[in-house]
Structure formats: structure tokens, C-alpha cells
Amino acid sequence: MNDELFDKDYFENGIVSGKSCYANYRWMPELTMKMTYHLIKYLGLKESEKILDFGCAKGYLVKALRLLDIEAMGCDISNYAIDNLDPGVRPYCDIITDKQNPIPFDSNFDWIISKDVLEHMEEADIDSLLDNCYKKTSKMFHIIPLGDGNGKYIVPEYESDKTHILTKNVDWWFDKFKSRKWKVKSFSYKVPGIKDNWTEKYEKGNGFFILEK
């Protein structure tokens, strides 16, 4: 991932600039709190657990989790996003500076979560992430836009984000996780309350993977 791509235009003017599907990326509790409630319910997260949001952007999922008494932290490659973190999560989020060691925290986590992140990464960087996560956690949850096997996303709107570089189908992801020693404990094309606008329109456009060592 190139951190310079994820600049102000990406988050605030993505549609106009042609960089992304975002415009005025901001805290929207009516959406984020609902999603976070369903995330906690689906994964069975507990207040005693420590969560890392990998690719946290401005930290809104971290904020929502902490409002619900879950100890959450976040990291992101975007200097713009980290410079513009929600003020309430500044102590809990940090910048990714080393692709070979992409988790900028010494502590371990009960869960590492990513939502719409892995499709932005080169395959070698995903390998590094999965290997590093193996040292930091025993459980992961990844939400990934899926490809159709022919170099296109099943959800055509995902093509509008110029930083989407990995368009792999569900079988490729199963093989990738297995190759880095992760077991897919659970997989679904739909988790109620998370990305409903896309999963209702494109039944197999997104993959929800729960991984364990």
C-alpha cells in the first residue's frame, strides 16, 4: 500500500477526484454504532477482550467499540487519516510505518479485525500481515470485497476506488489464509447489520472470514 494515495482527496473528495467512493468521511453514529453492535454480537466480543482495528482510518470503529466498553485500538497507513483521528481515540491509534512489521503496538490482541482493507494491499504485504498477526493474536475477522475470478469485483461499484488492487475470488482467499497457517473457522457472504446495502444487492460480493490459529 502507498500511504500517499490515502490523502485528503481520498477521504473527503473521493467521488469528485476519482480516487474513492468516499465524500466527507465523518463520524456517523447511526451507521457505525449499529454496525458495531452487530459486529460484537456476531463475534461474541467481551468487555475483557482487546481488539485491533487494522486499517482504522479516522478511528470510528475504535470509537464505537470503546463507547460500548470494548478495549479497542487501531492503526492505519494513511498519514492524513491518523492526523485527523477522532479526538476521542487519539491515544489508541497509531500510524503504520513498516510493511514488514505492520502492527505498531507491542501488546497482543484477542482479535484483529479488518473491514475493506485487504483489497488495497499487494499479495506480499498480505503475507507479511498474516504472518505478523500470527504472533499477535489467535483470532481474526476480515471483511473482504470479492472478485469474480476474471479480474473484476462482483460489486461493480468497487471498481470506482482506484486503490483497490486485489480482485480475488473466495477460493483464492481460502487458499491464502491456509498457506499462512490460518484456519477459516467460519465464512459467510452476509452478516446482518454489516454492509447490508451491498450484501442485499450483490449476494456474493463480500466475504466475511473468521480465522483461528
N, C-alpha and C positions, 0 to 999 in steps of 0.2 A: 504494500500500500504506500502511496505517495501522500505524505501529510499535507503537502501544499494544495492538493486537489480539494481538500475538505475545508475550504475557506469561507469567508462571509457570503460570497455568492452562492456557494453550495447550500448553505443552511437558510439564508434569508431571501435569495432571489433565484432559486434553483430552476424554476419553470421558465422565467424570463431569460436567464443566462444559458439555459440548455444543459446545466450541469446535473440537475437532480429533479426529483418530484416535490421538493420542499419549497415552501414560501412562508416567511415569517415564522420560523421554527421556534416554538414557545411552549411554555407550561400550559397544558390544557387538562385540568384535573378531571373533568367529566369523562375524558377518554382514558387518561393514564391511570387514574385510581381504579376504574372498572377493570382495565386490563390487568393491573397488579393484583387485584382481588382474585381474579380467575387464575393468574399465574401461581399465587400462593396455594390456592385450592388444588390446582392440577398437580403441582409438585409436592404438596404436603409440607410446605416450608414451616419451620417452627421458629419461635422467637429466639431460641437459643442458638440458632444456626447463623453462620457468617456467609454472606453471598457476595460474589464479584460479578458486576455487570461489565463484561468485556465489550468495548465499543459503546461507552456510556453517553457519548455526545455531550450535551449540556447537563447531564445528570438527573434527568427527570424520573427515570425508573428508580434510581438510587433514592431520590427524594420520596417517592411514593412508598417504597419498601420501608424506609426509616419512619415515615409517618404512621405506618402500620406495625411499628415496633420490631421490624426485622433489621438486623445489623447488616447493612449493605455498603459496599464500596464500589468504585468504578474507575475505569481507565479508558483512554482513547488516544488515537494517533493525531487527532486534529488539534493544533495549537489554538485555532480560533475557538473551537468548542470548549476547551479547557480554560481558556482566558475568559470565556463568557458563561462559566458554570452558574447554575442557580446558586445564589449566595448561601443557601442553607446546607449545601453539600460540598462546599469548597474544601473542608478539612478531610473529606473522604474520597476524593477523586484525584487522579494524577495522570500525567502525560506518559505515553509510551515512546521511549526514545531508542530502544534496541529491539529490532525484529527477532534477533536470536534469543532474547530474553524478554518477551513481550508483556510480562506481568510485573509491574513496577512496585511490588509490595513483597516484603519478607514473609508475611504471615501466610498460613494455609487457609483454605476455604472449604466449607461444606458443599457449596455449589458454585460452579462458574456458569454463567448464563450469557448467551449472545442472541440478539434479535436483529436479523437483517444485517449481518456483519461479514460472515464468511465469504459471501459472493463478491465482496470488494477485494479479496486477498488472492495473491498468487499461490499456486499449489505449494511451493516450497515454504512459504510463510505459514500456511495452514499446518504443514507438517511440524514446524517449529512450535506453533501454538499448542497443538495436541500433545506434543512431547513435553512441553513445559507444564501444561495443565496436569499431566500425569503425576508430576512431582508436587502439585499444589492442591489437588482435590481428588475425591473419589467419585464425584458425580458431576455431570454437566447436562445442560439443556440448551440446544441450538435450534433456532427458528431460521430456516433457510429457503429463499426463493429457488424453485426447482426449474431445471431446463428440460426441454422436450427430447433431448438426445440428438438434436440436429443443430445445436449452436444457438437456439433461441429460448427465451423464457416462456413457460406456459402462460404466465400472466403478461400479455404484451406491453402493458404499461411500464413494466420493469425495464424495458429497453430504453426508456427515456433517461435513466440515470447513467451518465457516461462513465461513472466509476464502478459500475457493475461489470466485472471482467470474467467471472467464473459462472458458466451456464451448464451445470452438470445435473444429470438426472438422479433419481433416488437410488438406483443401484450403484452409481459411482460413489455416492456419499456413504452407503453401507460399506463398500469395499475400502474406502479411505479410512473410516473410523477403525475398521478391523485391522488394517495394515499398521496402525499406530497403537495397537493393543487395547482399544476401547471396545466394549460390548454395547450393542444397541439394546437397551432394556425394553424400550417402548418406542414405537413410531406411530405417528398419525398424520393424516393430511389436514386435520381440523381439530382445534381446541376451542370450545365455546368461549367467547369473550375476548379472544386474541385474534386480531386480523380478520374479523368477521366480514368486513367489506370485501376482502379478496377471496376468502375461502368459500363464501356463498356464491360468488360469481364464477370462480375457477376452482373446481373441486379438488384438483391435484396440483395446484400451482405453488403450494408451500409445503415444506416438510418440517414436522415437529419431532425432534430426536431427543430422547432421554438416554444418556450414556452412563455406563458404570465401568470401573476397572474390572 
